[in-house]
Amino acid sequence: MAKIKGAIVVDTERCKGCSLCVVACPLNVISLKKEVNAKGYNYAYPMLEDTCNGCSSCAIVCPDGCISVFKVKCD
C-alpha cells in the first residue's frame, strides 16, 4: 500500500506574513522567510516539507487563502 504525505504550496506574493499558519501547524512545518515579497511582507514557506502530513490546519486559518494543501503518494 502506498504511503501518503502532505505538501503545501504558498502563494508568496499574496501572503502578508500574519503567522497564523505557523502557529496552527501541529508539526512545525511552516516558518516565515527572512526575505520579503513585492509588498514588503515576510512570507510563509514550508521549512520541513517532508514532515507535512496534509492536515490542512494552515490553509484553514489563512485569512487570505494563500495556502493550498495536497496529498502526495510516496513509494
Stockholm file with secondary structure:
# STOCKHOLM 1.0

chainA/1-75         MAKIKGAIVVDTERCKGCSLCVVACPLNVISLKKEVNAKGYNYAYPMLEDTCNGCSSCAIVCPDGCISVFKVKCD
#=GR chainA/1-75 SS CCEEEEEEEECTTTCCCCCHHHHHCTTCCEEEEEEECTTSCEEEEETTGGGCCCCCHHHHHCTTCCEEEEEEEEC
#=GC SS_cons        CCEEEEEEEECTTTCCCCCHHHHHCTTCCEEEEEEECTTSCEEEEETTGGGCCCCCHHHHHCTTCCEEEEEEEEC
//
